[in-house]
Amino acid sequence: MEYFIPFVTVFCLTCVAIKLFHPIAEKVGLVDLPNERKTHVGAIPLIGGVAIYCSVLLVSSIVFEQNQVFNLYLISAALILFLGVLDDKYDLSVRVRIVAQVITASILVFGAGFYLTSLGHITYFFELKLGYVGVFVTILAVIGAINAFNMVDGIDGLAGMLSLVTFTSLALLFYTAGNHWFILPLLFIGAIIGYLIFNLRWPFETVQKIFMGDAGSMLIGLTVVWLLVLGVEADARVFAPVTALYLIGIPLMDMAAIMYRRVKKGMSPFKPDRDHLHHIFERAGYSRKQTLVRISLASIVLAALGVSGEWMLVPEWIMFLGFVAIFVAYNWALSHIWQILTWLRKA
């Protein structure tokens, strides 16, 4: 109950911030305009990420245990938010974004001193230790998580719903381990619910629509990977490294599969297209709401498998093989999606 008030407060502050930032975004041109890839109507303010950050910053500064690691997180989150706002406004190049993301990742690795030193017992026979190679692996993981949530933000509510699943799972794992960092994902849950009311315009259709923007999706990706690294590398480990794969399964698999297909076609892995999972669902005849529900349910199932495996002490190598099998099946299904859909319709 003691955390119910901060939860409600961050929710309310997010809604207030959205209302305050809405006219400002229109004046400064921080809006998303429709184009050949974006089919929405009118100019939509890209203020979801800014509103989420401001509300979480205010509440967490009051209720969170202040320490150097937390302060460094806030600094890195502010940097990635600023990068996202610039990208939303000026459409930055891939090179600029990657350099900025490396700098942000360096705050976690060299500032806070957290990086992946082991991938756990995913090989069955021995623990796969990384040593100082973990620094490079962690920086790649930060860049990957940021871009995974950024790439999945393609239809209303999708990035928000997938991040809700991830943050809920993280809050449960940190809370049951007695780790105070569970407060951060809890606050993000409240803030994202506030954002989704405006993004989905549900249950109030009269509210003015907004988007999360690159600022929001990259902020979420950064926060998720901070929590994943802290959970794996804490003095009292909260969860196994392989569990993290399940918690961000859909964004991770979608990013990996789409980048593989782009490279295979001779394209840049960062070039935008309409071959993401949600685009495939739409071309298959599903509405955006149906697509949102189905992808969200898939994410819930994966996260539940990860959390259950952690709590039931399933061997890490079995969990890893299970995820690899799921990813292989996922990639194969996308490569044969039209044959699968034809078979399903006949069935």
Contacts in CASP RR format, 6 or more apart in sequence:
PFRMAT RR
TARGET T0000
AUTHOR 0000-0000-0000
METHOD contacts of the structure
MODEL  1
MEYFIPFVTVFCLTCVAIKLFHPIAEKVGLVDLPNERKTHVGAIPLIGGV
AIYCSVLLVSSIVFEQNQVFNLYLISAALILFLGVLDDKYDLSVRVRIVA
QVITASILVFGAGFYLTSLGHITYFFELKLGYVGVFVTILAVIGAINAFN
MVDGIDGLAGMLSLVTFTSLALLFYTAGNHWFILPLLFIGAIIGYLIFNL
RWPFETVQKIFMGDAGSMLIGLTVVWLLVLGVEADARVFAPVTALYLIGI
PLMDMAAIMYRRVKKGMSPFKPDRDHLHHIFERAGYSRKQTLVRISLASI
VLAALGVSGEWMLVPEWIMFLGFVAIFVAYNWALSHIWQILTWLRKA
3 63 0 8 1.000
3 183 0 8 1.000
3 186 0 8 1.000
6 59 0 8 1.000
6 62 0 8 1.000
6 63 0 8 1.000
6 183 0 8 1.000
6 186 0 8 1.000
6 187 0 8 1.000
7 186 0 8 1.000
7 187 0 8 1.000
7 189 0 8 1.000
7 190 0 8 1.000
9 59 0 8 1.000
10 55 0 8 1.000
10 56 0 8 1.000
10 58 0 8 1.000
10 59 0 8 1.000
10 187 0 8 1.000
10 190 0 8 1.000
10 191 0 8 1.000
11 55 0 8 1.000
11 190 0 8 1.000
11 191 0 8 1.000
11 193 0 8 1.000
11 194 0 8 1.000
13 54 0 8 1.000
13 55 0 8 1.000
13 58 0 8 1.000
13 59 0 8 1.000
13 191 0 8 1.000
14 51 0 8 1.000
14 52 0 8 1.000
14 55 0 8 1.000
14 190 0 8 1.000
14 191 0 8 1.000
14 194 0 8 1.000
14 195 0 8 1.000
15 194 0 8 1.000
15 197 0 8 1.000
15 198 0 8 1.000
17 47 0 8 1.000
17 50 0 8 1.000
17 51 0 8 1.000
17 54 0 8 1.000
17 55 0 8 1.000
18 47 0 8 1.000
18 48 0 8 1.000
18 51 0 8 1.000
18 194 0 8 1.000
18 195 0 8 1.000
18 198 0 8 1.000
18 210 0 8 1.000
21 45 0 8 1.000
21 47 0 8 1.000
21 48 0 8 1.000
21 50 0 8 1.000
21 51 0 8 1.000
22 45 0 8 1.000
22 47 0 8 1.000
22 208 0 8 1.000
22 210 0 8 1.000
24 30 0 8 1.000
24 47 0 8 1.000
25 31 0 8 1.000
25 45 0 8 1.000
25 46 0 8 1.000
25 47 0 8 1.000
26 43 0 8 1.000
26 45 0 8 1.000
28 89 0 8 1.000
29 43 0 8 1.000
29 89 0 8 1.000
30 45 0 8 1.000
30 46 0 8 1.000
30 47 0 8 1.000
30 85 0 8 1.000
30 88 0 8 1.000
30 89 0 8 1.000
31 43 0 8 1.000
31 44 0 8 1.000
31 45 0 8 1.000
31 46 0 8 1.000
32 38 0 8 1.000
32 40 0 8 1.000
32 43 0 8 1.000
32 44 0 8 1.000
32 45 0 8 1.000
32 46 0 8 1.000
32 88 0 8 1.000
32 211 0 8 1.000
32 213 0 8 1.000
33 42 0 8 1.000
33 43 0 8 1.000
34 40 0 8 1.000
34 41 0 8 1.000
34 42 0 8 1.000
37 272 0 8 1.000
37 274 0 8 1.000
44 209 0 8 1.000
44 210 0 8 1.000
44 211 0 8 1.000
45 208 0 8 1.000
45 210 0 8 1.000
45 211 0 8 1.000
46 85 0 8 1.000
46 88 0 8 1.000
46 210 0 8 1.000
46 211 0 8 1.000
46 212 0 8 1.000
46 213 0 8 1.000
46 214 0 8 1.000
46 215 0 8 1.000
47 210 0 8 1.000
47 211 0 8 1.000
48 195 0 8 1.000
48 198 0 8 1.000
48 199 0 8 1.000
48 210 0 8 1.000
48 211 0 8 1.000
48 212 0 8 1.000
48 213 0 8 1.000
48 215 0 8 1.000
48 216 0 8 1.000
49 81 0 8 1.000
49 195 0 8 1.000
49 212 0 8 1.000
49 213 0 8 1.000
49 215 0 8 1.000
49 216 0 8 1.000
49 219 0 8 1.000
50 81 0 8 1.000
50 85 0 8 1.000
50 215 0 8 1.000
50 216 0 8 1.000
51 191 0 8 1.000
51 195 0 8 1.000
52 188 0 8 1.000
52 191 0 8 1.000
52 192 0 8 1.000
52 195 0 8 1.000
52 212 0 8 1.000
52 216 0 8 1.000
52 219 0 8 1.000
52 220 0 8 1.000
53 77 0 8 1.000
53 78 0 8 1.000
53 81 0 8 1.000
53 215 0 8 1.000
53 216 0 8 1.000
53 219 0 8 1.000
55 187 0 8 1.000
55 191 0 8 1.000
56 184 0 8 1.000
56 187 0 8 1.000
56 188 0 8 1.000
56 191 0 8 1.000
57 74 0 8 1.000
59 187 0 8 1.000
60 70 0 8 1.000
60 74 0 8 1.000
60 183 0 8 1.000
60 184 0 8 1.000
60 187 0 8 1.000
63 183 0 8 1.000
63 187 0 8 1.000
64 70 0 8 1.000
64 180 0 8 1.000
64 183 0 8 1.000
64 184 0 8 1.000
65 180 0 8 1.000
68 112 0 8 1.000
69 112 0 8 1.000
69 114 0 8 1.000
69 230 0 8 1.000
72 107 0 8 1.000
72 108 0 8 1.000
72 111 0 8 1.000
72 112 0 8 1.000
73 108 0 8 1.000
73 112 0 8 1.000
73 184 0 8 1.000
73 223 0 8 1.000
73 226 0 8 1.000
75 107 0 8 1.000
76 104 0 8 1.000
76 107 0 8 1.000
76 108 0 8 1.000
76 222 0 8 1.000
76 226 0 8 1.000
77 219 0 8 1.000
77 222 0 8 1.000
77 223 0 8 1.000
79 100 0 8 1.000
79 103 0 8 1.000
79 104 0 8 1.000
79 107 0 8 1.000
80 100 0 8 1.000
80 101 0 8 1.000
80 104 0 8 1.000
80 146 0 8 1.000
80 215 0 8 1.000
80 218 0 8 1.000
80 219 0 8 1.000
80 222 0 8 1.000
81 215 0 8 1.000
81 216 0 8 1.000
81 218 0 8 1.000
81 219 0 8 1.000
82 215 0 8 1.000
83 92 0 8 1.000
83 97 0 8 1.000
83 100 0 8 1.000
83 101 0 8 1.000
83 104 0 8 1.000
83 215 0 8 1.000
83 218 0 8 1.000
84 213 0 8 1.000
84 214 0 8 1.000
84 215 0 8 1.000
84 216 0 8 1.000
84 218 0 8 1.000
84 219 0 8 1.000
85 215 0 8 1.000
86 92 0 8 1.000
87 97 0 8 1.000
87 214 0 8 1.000
87 215 0 8 1.000
87 218 0 8 1.000
88 213 0 8 1.000
88 214 0 8 1.000
88 215 0 8 1.000
94 268 0 8 1.000
94 270 0 8 1.000
98 143 0 8 1.000
101 142 0 8 1.000
101 143 0 8 1.000
101 146 0 8 1.000
101 147 0 8 1.000
101 218 0 8 1.000
102 139 0 8 1.000
102 143 0 8 1.000
104 142 0 8 1.000
104 146 0 8 1.000
104 222 0 8 1.000
105 138 0 8 1.000
105 139 0 8 1.000
105 142 0 8 1.000
105 143 0 8 1.000
106 139 0 8 1.000
108 114 0 8 1.000
108 115 0 8 1.000
108 138 0 8 1.000
108 142 0 8 1.000
108 225 0 8 1.000
108 226 0 8 1.000
108 229 0 8 1.000
109 115 0 8 1.000
109 135 0 8 1.000
109 138 0 8 1.000
109 139 0 8 1.000
114 138 0 8 1.000
114 229 0 8 1.000
114 230 0 8 1.000
114 233 0 8 1.000
115 134 0 8 1.000
115 135 0 8 1.000
115 137 0 8 1.000
115 138 0 8 1.000
115 229 0 8 1.000
115 233 0 8 1.000
116 130 0 8 1.000
116 134 0 8 1.000
116 137 0 8 1.000
116 138 0 8 1.000
116 141 0 8 1.000
116 229 0 8 1.000
116 232 0 8 1.000
116 233 0 8 1.000
116 241 0 8 1.000
117 129 0 8 1.000
117 130 0 8 1.000
117 131 0 8 1.000
117 134 0 8 1.000
117 233 0 8 1.000
118 127 0 8 1.000
118 128 0 8 1.000
118 129 0 8 1.000
118 130 0 8 1.000
118 131 0 8 1.000
118 241 0 8 1.000
119 128 0 8 1.000
119 129 0 8 1.000
119 130 0 8 1.000
119 241 0 8 1.000
119 242 0 8 1.000
120 127 0 8 1.000
120 128 0 8 1.000
120 240 0 8 1.000
120 241 0 8 1.000
120 242 0 8 1.000
120 316 0 8 1.000
121 127 0 8 1.000
121 128 0 8 1.000
121 315 0 8 1.000
121 316 0 8 1.000
121 317 0 8 1.000
122 128 0 8 1.000
122 241 0 8 1.000
122 242 0 8 1.000
122 316 0 8 1.000
122 317 0 8 1.000
122 319 0 8 1.000
122 320 0 8 1.000
123 317 0 8 1.000
124 315 0 8 1.000
124 317 0 8 1.000
130 137 0 8 1.000
138 229 0 8 1.000
141 225 0 8 1.000
141 228 0 8 1.000
141 229 0 8 1.000
142 222 0 8 1.000
142 225 0 8 1.000
144 225 0 8 1.000
144 255 0 8 1.000
145 221 0 8 1.000
145 222 0 8 1.000
145 224 0 8 1.000
145 225 0 8 1.000
145 228 0 8 1.000
145 248 0 8 1.000
145 251 0 8 1.000
145 252 0 8 1.000
146 218 0 8 1.000
146 221 0 8 1.000
146 222 0 8 1.000
146 225 0 8 1.000
147 255 0 8 1.000
147 270 0 8 1.000
148 221 0 8 1.000
148 248 0 8 1.000
148 251 0 8 1.000
148 252 0 8 1.000
148 254 0 8 1.000
148 255 0 8 1.000
149 159 0 8 1.000
149 162 0 8 1.000
149 163 0 8 1.000
149 217 0 8 1.000
149 218 0 8 1.000
149 220 0 8 1.000
149 221 0 8 1.000
149 224 0 8 1.000
149 248 0 8 1.000
149 251 0 8 1.000
150 214 0 8 1.000
150 217 0 8 1.000
150 218 0 8 1.000
150 221 0 8 1.000
151 251 0 8 1.000
151 254 0 8 1.000
151 255 0 8 1.000
151 258 0 8 1.000
151 276 0 8 1.000
152 158 0 8 1.000
152 159 0 8 1.000
152 162 0 8 1.000
152 217 0 8 1.000
152 250 0 8 1.000
152 251 0 8 1.000
152 254 0 8 1.000
152 255 0 8 1.000
152 276 0 8 1.000
152 277 0 8 1.000
152 278 0 8 1.000
153 159 0 8 1.000
153 212 0 8 1.000
153 213 0 8 1.000
153 214 0 8 1.000
153 217 0 8 1.000
154 276 0 8 1.000
154 278 0 8 1.000
155 278 0 8 1.000
155 282 0 8 1.000
155 288 0 8 1.000
155 291 0 8 1.000
155 292 0 8 1.000
156 199 0 8 1.000
156 200 0 8 1.000
156 288 0 8 1.000
156 292 0 8 1.000
157 196 0 8 1.000
157 199 0 8 1.000
157 200 0 8 1.000
157 292 0 8 1.000
158 278 0 8 1.000
158 291 0 8 1.000
158 292 0 8 1.000
158 295 0 8 1.000
158 296 0 8 1.000
159 212 0 8 1.000
159 216 0 8 1.000
159 217 0 8 1.000
159 220 0 8 1.000
160 192 0 8 1.000
160 195 0 8 1.000
160 196 0 8 1.000
160 199 0 8 1.000
160 212 0 8 1.000
160 220 0 8 1.000
161 196 0 8 1.000
161 292 0 8 1.000
161 295 0 8 1.000
161 296 0 8 1.000
161 299 0 8 1.000
162 250 0 8 1.000
162 251 0 8 1.000
162 295 0 8 1.000
162 296 0 8 1.000
162 299 0 8 1.000
163 188 0 8 1.000
163 192 0 8 1.000
163 220 0 8 1.000
163 221 0 8 1.000
163 224 0 8 1.000
164 189 0 8 1.000
164 192 0 8 1.000
164 193 0 8 1.000
164 196 0 8 1.000
165 296 0 8 1.000
165 299 0 8 1.000
165 300 0 8 1.000
165 303 0 8 1.000
166 185 0 8 1.000
166 224 0 8 1.000
166 247 0 8 1.000
166 248 0 8 1.000
166 299 0 8 1.000
166 303 0 8 1.000
167 185 0 8 1.000
167 186 0 8 1.000
167 188 0 8 1.000
167 189 0 8 1.000
167 192 0 8 1.000
167 224 0 8 1.000
168 185 0 8 1.000
168 189 0 8 1.000
168 303 0 8 1.000
169 247 0 8 1.000
169 303 0 8 1.000
169 306 0 8 1.000
169 307 0 8 1.000
170 182 0 8 1.000
170 185 0 8 1.000
170 224 0 8 1.000
170 227 0 8 1.000
170 228 0 8 1.000
170 247 0 8 1.000
171 182 0 8 1.000
171 185 0 8 1.000
171 186 0 8 1.000
171 189 0 8 1.000
172 182 0 8 1.000
172 307 0 8 1.000
173 182 0 8 1.000
173 231 0 8 1.000
173 238 0 8 1.000
173 239 0 8 1.000
173 243 0 8 1.000
173 307 0 8 1.000
173 310 0 8 1.000
174 180 0 8 1.000
174 181 0 8 1.000
174 182 0 8 1.000
174 185 0 8 1.000
174 227 0 8 1.000
174 231 0 8 1.000
174 238 0 8 1.000
175 182 0 8 1.000
176 311 0 8 1.000
177 236 0 8 1.000
177 238 0 8 1.000
177 239 0 8 1.000
179 231 0 8 1.000
179 234 0 8 1.000
179 236 0 8 1.000
179 238 0 8 1.000
181 227 0 8 1.000
181 230 0 8 1.000
181 231 0 8 1.000
184 223 0 8 1.000
184 227 0 8 1.000
185 223 0 8 1.000
185 227 0 8 1.000
188 220 0 8 1.000
188 223 0 8 1.000
192 220 0 8 1.000
195 210 0 8 1.000
195 212 0 8 1.000
196 202 0 8 1.000
197 203 0 8 1.000
197 204 0 8 1.000
197 207 0 8 1.000
198 207 0 8 1.000
198 208 0 8 1.000
198 209 0 8 1.000
198 210 0 8 1.000
199 209 0 8 1.000
199 210 0 8 1.000
199 211 0 8 1.000
199 212 0 8 1.000
201 207 0 8 1.000
201 209 0 8 1.000
212 220 0 8 1.000
224 247 0 8 1.000
224 248 0 8 1.000
228 244 0 8 1.000
228 247 0 8 1.000
228 248 0 8 1.000
230 238 0 8 1.000
231 237 0 8 1.000
231 238 0 8 1.000
231 239 0 8 1.000
232 238 0 8 1.000
232 239 0 8 1.000
232 240 0 8 1.000
232 241 0 8 1.000
232 244 0 8 1.000
239 310 0 8 1.000
240 310 0 8 1.000
240 316 0 8 1.000
240 319 0 8 1.000
241 316 0 8 1.000
242 316 0 8 1.000
242 319 0 8 1.000
242 320 0 8 1.000
242 323 0 8 1.000
243 306 0 8 1.000
243 307 0 8 1.000
243 309 0 8 1.000
243 310 0 8 1.000
243 319 0 8 1.000
245 252 0 8 1.000
245 320 0 8 1.000
245 323 0 8 1.000
246 302 0 8 1.000
246 303 0 8 1.000
246 305 0 8 1.000
246 306 0 8 1.000
246 307 0 8 1.000
246 319 0 8 1.000
246 323 0 8 1.000
247 302 0 8 1.000
247 303 0 8 1.000
247 306 0 8 1.000
247 307 0 8 1.000
249 299 0 8 1.000
249 302 0 8 1.000
249 303 0 8 1.000
249 323 0 8 1.000
250 277 0 8 1.000
250 295 0 8 1.000
250 298 0 8 1.000
250 299 0 8 1.000
250 302 0 8 1.000
253 326 0 8 1.000
253 327 0 8 1.000
253 330 0 8 1.000
253 331 0 8 1.000
254 276 0 8 1.000
254 277 0 8 1.000
256 327 0 8 1.000
256 331 0 8 1.000
257 330 0 8 1.000
257 331 0 8 1.000
257 334 0 8 1.000
258 273 0 8 1.000
258 275 0 8 1.000
258 276 0 8 1.000
259 269 0 8 1.000
259 270 0 8 1.000
260 331 0 8 1.000
261 275 0 8 1.000
261 334 0 8 1.000
262 268 0 8 1.000
262 269 0 8 1.000
262 271 0 8 1.000
262 273 0 8 1.000
262 275 0 8 1.000
263 269 0 8 1.000
267 273 0 8 1.000
277 295 0 8 1.000
277 334 0 8 1.000
278 288 0 8 1.000
278 291 0 8 1.000
278 292 0 8 1.000
278 295 0 8 1.000
280 334 0 8 1.000
280 337 0 8 1.000
281 290 0 8 1.000
281 291 0 8 1.000
281 294 0 8 1.000
281 295 0 8 1.000
282 288 0 8 1.000
282 291 0 8 1.000
284 337 0 8 1.000
284 341 0 8 1.000
286 294 0 8 1.000
302 326 0 8 1.000
306 319 0 8 1.000
308 314 0 8 1.000
309 319 0 8 1.000
333 340 0 8 1.000
END
